Structure formats: C-alpha cells, structure tokens
Amino acid sequence: MPYDDFYIEPFPGMSGYFWYFPLGEKWAHIGAGDYNKQHIKATDDFLKKHGGKVVATKGRPIRLATPDRCKPYYSGKVVGVGESIGTVYALLGEGIIPSMQCVDIFLENMNDFKAYEKAVEKHYKVYAKVFNFVRAKIHKDFSFFKALPDFISIFRYMKKNEDRFGMDIKIADLMKVAKA
C-alpha cells in the first residue's frame, strides 16, 4: 500500500485530480477525473508504479454547475435537492456531504420553497467562487491577482471546514494549486 491515508493529486491547470482511498488490508479505491481526459493515463501510471489489479472500472461525469447556476430549485411541488442543484465542491469534485447538507436545508424549509432557495444560496455562496477559480484554471484564463479576493474566501471556507474535508488546509498548499 503506497499510502496509509487518502491521497489527492490535482492535475496541472486544475482540470481534474487523481484520488487514492485505502480500504484496509490490501485494498484501495483509486480513480481520476479530468476535463482534458487524462484520467485513464493517471490511473494506469499509478498501477504501473505501485502495482495492483483492477477489480472494477466505473465512469461517471460530474456536474459542476453551482447552485447559483441551477435556478429555479423548484417548480410547483417538484424540488431539486443536492447534486441536482449543483452542490458539488468543484475544487475536489466532492458532492456527497454537501448534498446531505442540502437535504438538511430542505427539511428545515420544506414548507417554504423561497426560504429554501435563499438558505441554499447563502450556504453554497462560496461554491460559485470555487467554480470560477477552477474554470479559469482549466481555460488557462487564470490571473492570481484578479482571483485574490475569491482565493482568500476559498481558503477561509476550507480552513473553517477542515474537519469536514478531513485534511489540514494550508495556504501554501492552496497556493500550489493556484500555480499548477
């Protein structure tokens, strides 16, 4: 086992990332997602370097349209919740916990859809900044000085939520991501 804890490595230009999650014993879940379609090469390179056997291969696109881009959240009695309204954290491609948080927001406001929409907007406000950061990196249109206010907001959000992300958030590490 090359790592005793989970490992995430962003691709150059923030176009995606490789992940490794140990499952115990001699098992791990590895994978990658990449806008530039380099994910297969990344997983193949990892297996060539560290060994291992592919037991199953799954592929799914992730939607990175943030909640501010997914309105309306409701129409009549049909209400969007979770990933259907963009609760995926674009920097990590992670949507399970944010979607569960969205369910809680919905349950608190299920009798007032306008209040639900307002609460979602407030809770996921930083997601638009993260999306813009990642999109600028992917499209090679990134300016650190233009992005500095959003970069600070993203850092503060991640630092405040270190326990939820399960990692120590250091500004130096986020700077490396910005320069990648």
C-alpha positions as CSV (number, residue, x, y, z in Angstrom):
1,M,0.0,0.0,0.0
2,P,1.7,3.2,-1.1
3,Y,-0.2,5.5,1.2
4,D,-1.7,4.8,4.7
5,D,-4.3,7.6,4.3
6,F,-6.3,9.1,1.4
7,Y,-4.3,10.9,-1.2
8,I,-5.5,13.5,-3.8
9,E,-3.3,15.0,-6.5
10,P,-4.7,17.8,-8.7
11,F,-3.8,17.7,-12.4
12,P,-2.0,20.6,-14.0
13,G,-4.3,23.5,-14.7
14,M,-6.9,22.2,-12.2
15,S,-8.5,20.2,-15.0
16,G,-9.1,17.3,-12.6
17,Y,-7.5,15.1,-10.0
18,F,-6.3,11.6,-9.1
19,W,-7.5,10.1,-5.8
20,Y,-6.5,7.1,-3.7
21,F,-8.6,5.9,-0.7
22,P,-7.2,2.9,1.3
23,L,-10.0,0.4,2.2
24,G,-7.9,-1.7,4.6
25,E,-5.9,-4.9,4.2
26,K,-4.5,-4.8,0.6
27,W,-7.5,-2.9,-0.9
28,A,-7.8,0.6,-2.2
29,H,-10.1,2.6,-4.3
30,I,-8.3,4.7,-6.9
31,G,-9.6,6.9,-9.6
32,A,-9.3,10.1,-11.5
33,G,-11.5,12.6,-13.3
34,D,-10.2,15.1,-15.8
35,Y,-11.7,17.7,-18.1
36,N,-8.8,17.0,-20.5
37,K,-9.4,13.3,-20.5
38,Q,-6.1,12.3,-18.9
39,H,-7.7,10.2,-16.2
40,I,-7.0,6.8,-17.7
41,K,-3.3,7.7,-18.1
42,A,-3.2,8.8,-14.5
43,T,-4.7,5.6,-13.1
44,D,-2.6,3.4,-15.5
45,D,0.6,5.2,-14.4
46,F,-0.3,4.7,-10.7
47,L,-0.8,1.0,-11.3
48,K,2.4,0.7,-13.2
49,K,4.3,2.4,-10.4
50,H,2.7,0.8,-7.4
51,G,1.2,-2.4,-8.7
52,G,-2.3,-3.7,-8.2
53,K,-5.1,-5.3,-10.0
54,V,-8.2,-3.6,-11.4
55,V,-11.3,-5.3,-10.0
56,A,-13.9,-2.9,-11.5
57,T,-13.9,0.2,-13.6
58,K,-16.7,2.8,-13.3
59,G,-17.0,6.1,-15.1
60,R,-19.4,8.9,-14.4
61,P,-19.3,12.5,-15.4
62,I,-19.7,15.0,-12.6
63,R,-21.8,18.2,-13.0
64,L,-20.0,21.3,-11.9
65,A,-22.9,23.8,-12.3
66,T,-23.1,25.5,-8.9
67,P,-26.4,26.3,-7.2
68,D,-26.3,29.9,-8.4
69,R,-26.4,28.5,-12.0
70,C,-29.2,26.0,-11.3
71,K,-32.2,28.1,-10.5
72,P,-35.1,27.6,-10.1
73,Y,-34.7,24.9,-7.5
74,Y,-38.4,24.2,-7.6
75,S,-41.4,24.2,-9.9
76,G,-44.8,23.5,-8.5
77,K,-44.3,20.7,-6.0
78,V,-41.1,19.4,-7.6
79,V,-38.0,20.5,-5.7
80,G,-34.3,20.0,-6.6
81,V,-32.0,19.0,-3.8
82,G,-28.3,18.1,-3.6
83,E,-26.3,17.5,-6.8
84,S,-29.4,18.1,-8.9
85,I,-29.0,21.8,-8.0
86,G,-25.2,21.9,-8.1
87,T,-24.0,21.0,-4.6
88,V,-20.6,19.7,-5.8
89,Y,-17.5,21.3,-4.4
90,A,-15.6,21.9,-7.7
91,L,-12.1,22.0,-6.2
92,L,-12.4,18.4,-5.1
93,G,-15.4,17.1,-7.2
94,E,-17.0,16.1,-3.9
95,G,-20.7,16.1,-3.6
96,I,-21.9,13.6,-1.1
97,I,-21.6,15.6,2.1
98,P,-22.7,18.9,0.5
99,S,-25.8,17.1,-0.8
100,M,-26.6,15.7,2.6
101,Q,-26.3,19.3,4.0
102,C,-28.7,20.4,1.3
103,V,-31.2,17.8,2.4
104,D,-31.0,19.3,5.9
105,I,-31.6,22.7,4.5
106,F,-34.6,21.4,2.6
107,L,-36.1,19.7,5.6
108,E,-35.7,22.9,7.6
109,N,-37.6,24.9,4.8
110,M,-39.8,22.3,3.2
111,N,-42.9,24.4,3.8
112,D,-41.4,27.5,2.3
113,F,-39.6,26.9,-1.0
114,K,-38.5,30.6,-1.3
115,A,-36.8,30.3,2.1
116,Y,-35.2,27.1,0.9
117,E,-33.8,28.8,-2.1
118,K,-32.5,31.7,0.0
119,A,-30.9,29.3,2.5
120,V,-29.2,27.3,-0.3
121,E,-27.8,30.5,-1.9
122,K,-26.3,31.5,1.5
123,H,-24.9,28.1,2.4
124,Y,-23.3,27.5,-1.0
125,K,-22.2,31.0,-1.8
126,V,-18.5,30.1,-1.9
127,Y,-19.2,27.4,-4.5
128,A,-19.5,29.9,-7.3
129,K,-16.1,31.4,-6.4
130,V,-14.6,27.9,-6.4
131,F,-16.2,27.1,-9.8
132,N,-14.9,30.4,-11.3
133,F,-11.4,29.6,-9.9
134,V,-11.4,26.1,-11.4
135,R,-12.9,27.2,-14.7
136,A,-10.3,30.0,-15.1
137,K,-7.6,27.4,-14.5
138,I,-9.0,24.9,-17.0
139,H,-9.4,27.5,-19.7
140,K,-6.0,29.0,-19.0
141,D,-7.5,32.3,-18.2
142,F,-6.4,32.5,-14.6
143,S,-4.9,35.6,-13.0
144,F,-3.9,35.3,-9.4
145,F,-4.3,39.0,-8.7
146,K,-7.8,39.1,-10.2
147,A,-8.7,35.9,-8.3
148,L,-7.2,37.0,-5.0
149,P,-10.4,38.0,-3.2
150,D,-12.0,34.7,-4.2
151,F,-8.9,32.8,-3.4
152,I,-8.9,34.2,0.2
153,S,-12.7,33.4,0.5
154,I,-12.0,29.8,-0.7
155,F,-9.1,29.4,1.7
156,R,-11.1,30.8,4.7
157,Y,-14.0,28.5,3.9
158,M,-11.8,25.4,3.6
159,K,-9.8,26.3,6.7
160,K,-13.0,26.8,8.7
161,N,-14.2,23.3,7.4
162,E,-11.0,21.3,7.9
163,D,-12.8,18.6,9.9
164,R,-15.4,18.2,7.2
165,F,-12.8,18.0,4.4
166,G,-10.7,15.6,6.6
167,M,-7.4,17.5,5.9
168,D,-5.2,20.2,7.2
169,I,-5.7,23.2,5.0
170,K,-2.6,25.3,4.5
171,I,-2.4,28.4,2.4
172,A,0.9,27.2,0.9
173,D,-0.8,24.1,-0.4
174,L,-3.7,26.1,-1.9
175,M,-1.1,28.4,-3.5
176,K,0.5,25.4,-5.2
177,V,-2.9,24.5,-6.6
178,A,-3.3,28.1,-7.8
179,K,0.1,27.9,-9.6
180,A,-0.5,24.4,-11.1
